[in-house]
Every structure is written in structure tokens, then in C-alpha cells.
Amino acid sequence: MTIANGHRHLAIPGPTNMPDQVLNALHSPSVDIYGGVSEDASRSCLKDLKKVFGTRTGKVYIYACNGHGAWEAALTNVLSRGNKVLVLVSGLFPVVWGENAKKLGLVVEELPERTGRAVDARAVEARLKKDAAHELKAVLMVHADTATGVVNDIASVRKAMDAAGHPALLMVDTIASLGSIPFSMDDLGVDVAVGGSQKGLMTPPGLAFTAANAKAKKAHKTAGLKTSYWDWTFRDGKEHYMWYAGTPPVQMVFALRKALDMILAEGLGKIFRRHEILGGATRAAAEVWCSKGEMAFAVTEPKERSNSVTCLLTPEGAGPTIMEYCERNLGVTIGRGIGPLTGKAIRIAHMGHVNGWGHLGTIAAVETALQALGIEHGRGGVLAATDYIARHVK
Ligand SMILES: Cc1ncc(COP(=O)(O)O)c(C=O)c1O
């Protein structure tokens, strides 16, 4: 017996649910790409993306690609073959970005991970102080790691770099935080930020962004890895098609325009607070589930848990079973463990177009699965989540 029929819900950490307005915007006829409504949409998206990235003076670029592409765009625009970069490992995605860098001919050094923890800013400072010759040209980090649900304190890393007097570029992947968790490129002193359309921005996968400040634009002038497609200089050109180094992905830009309209109408502050409450409710439920039995938070330190996704370690093999139960029987798809956590975790996303009733349904579905599958857990997670929301939403 399944009771999955009805409105299905997606609770994986990207791609996320799309609002109807965004979906409808995709259903647009093709239009002239050399001006008119397509150029207007691009121009206004570029302007509003600056608000989302929290930059007044930086420049945003839109790419027709996924996050892996934007990683490459970021690196190739400011670095040269043989340059050394320091990757701050916390979770899976910094490691993968580092692999991407290696393939481009960069020399990658990893600052080792403290398992289940965010980046240790003291270790960053100590490492950079040892680099008296300033061989490290960039520090790469991920704001929120989607595989483990860890969130990094970018301000503390910036402070560490300044305390070490190190001139490396600070490059931050905001793919799982943009539009969900407070991020301000200017205030945090981030030189290059990378983002994607498919998570907090509620738009289909297929657009990705880099944002560059003046220091990054200076480094760009001498970067040797530039290619014609990723190149910021070409994309700074006057004509609309140059902004994309080719045909603009018009329907995707229309969809992004709608998403940005919704984001600005709600207001970033309120969006961050909504994510904080939904994340808090998830953690309240998970604390109860983890109080007994064999489940645990992938992130050990409570204040390092992201408001965009929660990752819970499960008994070996149970993760996929919980996920399948929720999808097949209840109509909600939660995230599976990925990378080293494949088969060993579940991920509950609370990111993008998600609200109280929908998310409470996801939490209740997970608890139902734990019960139905006989996985040992503390009972009453749903009650803890509703209590949490009742306390925070008056
Ligand atoms: C934090 C983070 N960085 C980078 C990526 C890679 O993005 P994409 O899969 O769009 O290439 C992801 C994907 O989930 C991610 O979560």
C-alpha cells in the first residue's frame, strides 16, 4: 500500500522545488537575442544578482552551465597554470573544486578537514603565515557543503587571512547558500564568489554565476588560464550575446527574472529568517531522532549546521531505504547520502521555495519512515519541530 499519490514534494538539496511563476516563465517563445526583452531581462538580472551576492561594486557574470562550470570560470579568470591554491576542506564539495583546479594545471594544497566540523580559521592563519613568499595565490572554500550540511564562517577565514597579512584571493562557493543563508561579498571581503541557479534561487539547473570584486578583476588582467568561453573581458563586451559568449539562454534568464522578482518581493532578510526557522525545526526533530539509537548529525558542532540542508548519519544501508520509503509510499523525495556518505546518510533540504506546512510534512515523512522501517530513533521529532516553529513564528 502506498499513499504517495497527490502533490509530490522534493526535499533534496538541489535542484530544489520551482515556484509555478518560474516554471511558467520557461514556457516563453524564443525572442530576438540582440536587444529588446531578452537584453532587458539579462540587464536587470545582472543588476539584481548583485543584491543577492551582496556587492555594490563587484561585477556578476551569468554562465549557461552548472556549478562545476562556474568553478572553472572562477579559477580560469584569475589564475595561471602552475599557481598554488589552498583548498579549505570541510565536507565534499571543496575537495571536488580542488580536483577541478588540479585538472586545470593548478597546484592544489588541501588544508585537512576536521571531520564533521567547519573550517578552522586558526589553522588557515597558521598555514598562511608559513607562506612568507606568498606562493599561495588563492584560498578556496565552500560556504555551505551540501554533502554534510556544514556551514563555514567566512568572516573568520577573512580575518585569518588579514591577520596573516596574506594577499591571496579569497574564492567562495556559495552554491548551497546563495539566497538561503546570509552572504555579502563586500562585507565579507570575498574576492570571487561562485553561485548556481538550482538551489536557493529556485530556478532550473543550468545557470551559474561568478561575482568578482576589484581585486579579482586586477588578477584577471594577468591570468594565464583564460579561455574564450569563460573570459570575463569578452563578457564585459557591449553586445548582449557577448555577456554569454554566445546565444543567451533566454528562457532560463526569464525564469531567473521571475525567481529574483519573488526573492526581492519577500526580501533577503525575511528569506534568511525563513530558512533559519525551517533549519531550526529540522534540527529540533533530528535531535530527538538522534537521542536514541543509531542516528547522528553529520556535523558535530550545532552552530556549524547549515540552514539550507541537514545531513543525518544512519545505520549502514538505512539511508537509501528511508529515502525510498518516503518517495514510494509518502510522495516526498529526500536527499540520499553522497560522496563518502553514500548509503550512510539522509539529507533533508530546507532550501529555496519551501515553507512551514511543506517542510513539516517532510519531517513527519522521515519520522514515519523511521518508525515503519524499525530504525531505532527517539520518538517525538515532529512534536519538537512543531514546538520549535510555534516558539519562533508568532
Ligand atoms: C556546494 C556545492 N558546490 C558545487 C556544486 C556543484 O554544482 P553542480 O552540480 O551544479 O555542478 C554543488 C552541487 O550540489 C554544491 O552543492
The ligand as an SDF file (V2000), in Angstrom:
LIG
                    3D

 16 16  0  0  0  0  0  0  0  0999 V2000
   28.2540   23.4330   -2.5410 C   0  0  0  0  0  0  0  0  0  0  0  0
   28.2430   22.9140   -3.9450 C   0  0  0  0  0  0  0  0  0  0  0  0
   29.2180   23.2810   -4.7660 N   0  0  0  0  0  0  0  0  0  0  0  0
   29.2440   22.8620   -6.0430 C   0  0  0  0  0  0  0  0  0  0  0  0
   28.2940   22.0120   -6.5400 C   0  0  0  0  0  0  0  0  0  0  0  0
   28.3780   21.5470   -7.9530 C   0  0  0  0  0  0  0  0  0  0  0  0
   27.3330   22.1090   -8.6840 O   0  0  0  0  0  0  0  0  0  0  0  0
   26.7720   21.3900   -9.9860 P   0  0  0  0  0  0  0  0  0  0  0  0
   26.2940   20.0460   -9.5650 O   0  0  0  0  0  0  0  0  0  0  0  0
   25.6740   22.3020  -10.4380 O   0  0  0  0  0  0  0  0  0  0  0  0
   27.8650   21.2960  -10.9660 O   0  0  0  0  0  0  0  0  0  0  0  0
   27.2530   21.6000   -5.7140 C   0  0  0  0  0  0  0  0  0  0  0  0
   26.2050   20.6900   -6.1930 C   0  0  0  0  0  0  0  0  0  0  0  0
   25.3670   20.2210   -5.4990 O   0  0  0  0  0  0  0  0  0  0  0  0
   27.2360   22.0620   -4.3810 C   0  0  0  0  0  0  0  0  0  0  0  0
   26.2590   21.6880   -3.5540 O   0  0  0  0  0  0  0  0  0  0  0  0
  1  2  1  0
  2  3  1  0
  2 15  2  0
  3  4  2  0
  4  5  1  0
  5  6  1  0
  5 12  2  0
  6  7  1  0
  7  8  1  0
  8  9  2  0
  8 10  1  0
  8 11  1  0
 12 13  1  0
 12 15  1  0
 13 14  2  0
 15 16  1  0
M  END
$$$$
